[in-house]
Amino acid sequence: MAGKLGTSETLDVPRASAAMSEFHAAWLLGEAGYEVTPEIEVTTGHSLDFRADREGEQGVLVEVTRPVPTSDRAAGTPIAAVRETAATKTDGQLSEHGGGAVLVVDCSSFPDDEWRRIRGERPEVRHRPAVVFRLRPSGRVEGYTKGSVPLSLPQFD
């Protein structure tokens, strides 16, 4: 997360957006009582975004991704945007890791109408466990999970 900020010589909107998604996910985990440790190196040579720890529980590795709304990408629908973005992580970094990480898909940048479609259809993200969510400036969180997520997130109860 910190590595994405202040490392570009010019404005790098995708890196800044990715950093914001990591902040959103960290906030979500923090609100649920987890201590978040960023940039966890794994045996594949990659770093996953976080480890979420809470007293009495085993730490959980978390990888965050952020689909771009359809107005800013080639995907014709918000459902395709979520699927394509998740596929980038699941076919690359997460497949090489070999499992055990939670994929967190931050849809906070989607406008209301596109988010309603995502929330209504609950598209597959080709990874289990996964959390798909949208955070609003008010702190309101909406979303859904796929698979057995080893995190206690009261926002999704």
Secondary structure, 3 states (H helix, E strand, C coil): CHHHCCCCCCCCHHHHHHHHHHHHHHHHHHHCCCEEEEEEECCCCCEEEEEEECCCCCCEEEEEECCCCHHHCCCCCHHHHHHHHHHHHHHCHHHHHCCCEEEEEECCCCCHHHHHHHHHHCCCCCCCCEEEEEECCCCCEEEEEECCCCCCCHHHC
